[in-house]
Amino acid sequence: MPKLHHQNKSISSVKARATIKLERDLGPEILAALAGLKTIESMLNSDGKVDNPLN
């Protein structure tokens, strides 16, 4: 049983690190666009700018 608890903590730690990495890599503009309730898609243009037609 303790092994399962340890495994759950490891999974939780991996998810937390992945979340932190995505937040850092995506940046506030993309995170805000993805959090919008009306957002159904966002596209990254070749110049690196985010195109979100609903905002």
CORRA-V247249 format. One line per field, one symbol per residue. burial: # if it has 24 or more other C-alpha atoms within 12 Angstrom, else .. A space follows every 10 residues. Layout:
burial->???
This chain:
burial->.......... .......... .........# ..#....... .......... .....
